[in-house]
Amino acid sequence: MVYIGVTVYTSLLGKLAEKGLEGLEEDEGGEEEGDGAMFIPFIGTTKEVPPKPYRGNDPEWQEFVAISQNALLVNRIKGSYWYVQKIT
């Protein structure tokens, strides 16, 4: 029963995707998918993995601590981020 539902579901989505892509131009350097495969995430099949905490001797954590203690550098980083956001 599930196999029939998945088959019908994917065939309908495939037809809708083909109709939606008909008017789009192909990228000049793009690759073409020859097998017609499509990824469909099913609800309940994904699992969120909690991130591991940083250790005190991790170089990335040490750099974060060094930057966070330098107020001038923090303001420069925030200012450059604001400038990038304003342009885009």
N, C-alpha and C positions, 0 to 999 in steps of 0.2 A: 504494500500500500504506500509506504514512504517512497519507494523507488519510483512509482508512477507519479506521485506528487512532485518529486524533484525533477523528473523528466519533463513534465508539463510546464513547471515553473521556469526551468532553464530555457526551454524552447520558446516560450512567450517572451522572456527577457531578451533572448538572442534576436528575435524578430524586431522588437522595439529598439534595441541598440543599433541594428542595421539601418532602420528607418531614420534614426536620429543622426547617424554618421554619414548618410548619403550626401548631404549638402556640404559637408566639410571637405576642405582641400587637404591632400596628403602633404606632410612635411617633406621637403626635398631630401633630407638626410635621414629620415625616420625609418625604423624597421617595421615591417608588416608582419602581423601575426598570422601565420599560415594555418594553425590548428584550430582557431576559433575558440580557444579556451577563455573562460570568464571566471573571475573570482567573486563569489557570493558569500559574505560572512553571515553565518547562521547565528541567530540569537541564542545565547546560552552556551556557545562552544568556545568562547574566548575566556581567558583567565588573566586577571590583572596580577602582575607579580610586583610585590612591594620592593622598592629600591633598597640596596644594602647601604647602611650608614658608612660615612667616611671614617677611616682610621686616622689617628693623630699624626702618623708618619706618612700619610698619603701626600704626594707632591701637589696634587690639585687642591687639596684642603689647605695645605700650608700656604699656597699662593693666594687662596681666597682670604685667609686670615691676614696676610701681609697687606693685601689691597684694602681690605675693610678697615684697617687701622690707619690708612693714609687718606685723610679727608680730602686733600687736594686732588688726589688721583680719582677718588670716588666721584667727585663733582665733575671732573673732566670726562669720565666715562658716561655719566648721566647726561652731560651736555652733548656729547657726540651722538648718543642714542636719540636724544630729542631732535637733534639736527637731521639725522637720517630719517626719522619718522615724519618730520615736517616736509622734507623734500618729496618723499614717495607718496 
